Amino acid sequence: MNEPEMRRDEMRPDNGQVARQQPDPARHNGRRPTAAADRPVLPAEPHPPAVPDRPGDVWDQRIAGGLAFLRRRLAGDYEVDEFGFDPELTEAVFHPLLRRLYRDWFRTEVTGLENVPTDGAGLVVGNHSGTVALDALILSTALHHEHPARRYLRLLGADLVFRMPVVSEIARKTGGTMACNPDAERLLRGGELVGVFPEGFKGIGKLYAERYKLQRFGRGGFVSAALRTGTPIIPVAIVGGEEIYPMLADIKPLARLLKLPYFPVTPTFPWLGPLGMVPLPSKWLIEFCPPIPTAHLVDSADDPLVVFNLADQVRETIQQTLHELLERRPDPFGP
């Protein structure tokens, strides 16, 4: 047997198996290695809490609601009243857009909402201004957005509004109707909240130099409608509309050519073209005054003296409230 083989034999134990290398205690700093069974059992790390089931993201809900809305519209599954008012379309499309103007652009503050009835009929009478009748839209938005009963305001509009192809459809869908006594009385007898601006085009078409000076209230037709139905009259004063499109001049020949009540010249229109139609961000204040009862004057609906005196009372109430609001708002474009 040669020498290498002998050396390999010497390294074998008696049983002929190769000896295994034993661990060196020096590697453990002189301590005996701990057996696996002797090692302390550490507590298991807690599992992360399960994420609870949550409803879909807010945008998922909006998309689902929008698709359901479109499906109902395409299927004709919605209701309108005899005047063409579409509450669902008004609530889903028009009021969200108007609320942006009402809350963010005009920073509107509303007071006196306790004077507006929670249910039943009421005739809301306001001052008109602004070259474009945004005050009527902002007033209706304020009532629906701020009033506890979220009431809709059924606006009475001039004939011109309902002769314009697109505007007339929007006016009908949002609850508007012709400014005539038969329609007004039908709405009031139905328990609706009706809005009227007796100044008409004289109010929204006046020059900026005459701002917040109420014009003549016409023949008092709104008073007759309230008297015949025994409906309380709620005066409302609106400050802020005069500054959105300050009318510096009225080009009457051009207005007659276009069959318009006036053709305004403002600091931005017509100089800036379509951009001139963007309203200036004035600060708005709206105050609802205490209602004027009419139930005791039902038999005097055709008495011109009673009608005139009541119309004058409403006008004076609004004018006085306008002065008070202007004192509270010294800066037209303040916060």
URQUI-V327228 format. One record per pair of residues at least 12 apart in sequence whose C-alpha atoms are under 8 Angstrom apart, sorted by the first residue. I is the first residue (numbers start at 1). GAP is how many residues later the second one is. Records with the same first field share a line. If there is no record, write none. Layout:
I = GAP, GAP
//
This chain:
83 = 89, 92, 93, 94
84 = 88, 89, 91
85 = 87, 88, 89, 90, 91
86 = 87, 88, 89
87 = 86, 87, 88
89 = 84, 85
90 = 83, 84
94 = 80
95 = 46
98 = 39, 40, 43
99 = 42, 46
101 = 37
102 = 36, 39, 40
105 = 176, 177
106 = 134, 175, 176, 177, 178
107 = 176, 177, 228
108 = 175, 176, 177, 178
109 = 175, 176, 177
110 = 32, 36, 175, 176, 177, 178
111 = 175, 176, 177
112 = 175, 176, 177, 178
113 = 33, 34, 174, 175
115 = 119, 173, 174, 175, 176
116 = 118, 172, 175
118 = 30, 31, 33
119 = 30, 72
120 = 71, 72, 73
121 = 67, 68, 69, 70, 71, 72, 73, 110, 111
122 = 66, 69, 70, 71, 72, 109, 110, 111, 112
123 = 65, 70, 71, 72, 73, 103, 108, 109, 110, 111
124 = 69, 70, 71, 72, 109, 110, 111, 112
125 = 70, 71, 72, 73, 108, 109, 110, 111, 189
126 = 69, 70, 71, 72, 109, 110, 111, 112, 192
127 = 70, 71, 72, 76, 87, 109, 110, 111, 191
128 = 69, 70, 71, 72, 75, 76
129 = 74, 75, 76, 77, 82, 83, 112, 113
130 = 74, 75, 111, 112, 113, 114, 115, 116
131 = 73, 74, 75, 111, 114, 115, 116, 133
132 = 72, 113
133 = 71
134 = 107
135 = 103, 106
136 = 19
139 = 147
140 = 12, 13
151 = 42
152 = 23, 41
153 = 22, 39, 40, 41, 42
154 = 20, 21, 22, 23, 38, 39, 40, 41
155 = 20, 21, 22, 39, 40, 41
156 = 20, 21, 22, 23, 24, 28, 38, 39, 40, 41
157 = 19, 20, 21, 22, 39
158 = 20, 21, 42
159 = 19, 20
162 = 16
179 = 17
180 = 41
181 = 40, 41, 43, 44
184 = 41
185 = 40, 41, 43, 44
188 = 38, 41, 43
189 = 40
196 = 26
198 = 18, 19, 20, 22, 24
199 = 15, 16, 17, 18, 19
201 = 60
202 = 13
203 = 12
205 = 42, 56, 57, 59
206 = 41
207 = 39, 40, 41, 42, 43
208 = 34, 35, 38, 39, 40
209 = 39
211 = 31
212 = 27, 30, 107, 110
213 = 106
214 = 101, 105
217 = 94, 98
219 = 89
220 = 87, 88, 91
223 = 78, 84, 87, 88
224 = 77, 78, 83
225 = 76
226 = 68
227 = 67, 68, 70, 71, 72, 73, 74
228 = 70, 71, 73
229 = 66, 69
230 = 63, 64, 65, 66, 67, 68
231 = 62, 63, 64
232 = 59, 60, 61, 62, 63
233 = 58, 59, 60, 61
234 = 54, 55, 56, 57, 58
235 = 53, 54, 55, 56, 79, 82, 83
236 = 50, 51, 52, 53, 82
237 = 49, 50, 51, 52, 81, 82, 84, 85
238 = 46, 47, 48, 49, 84
239 = 44, 45, 46, 47, 83, 86, 87
240 = 42, 43, 44, 45, 92
241 = 41, 43
243 = 37, 39, 89
244 = 35, 36, 37, 38
245 = 21, 22, 34, 35
246 = 20, 21
247 = 17, 18, 19, 20
248 = 16, 17, 18, 19
249 = 15, 16, 17
250 = 12, 13, 14, 15
251 = 12, 13, 14
281 = 52
282 = 50, 51, 52
283 = 46, 49, 50, 51, 52
285 = 40
287 = 34
289 = 28, 29
//
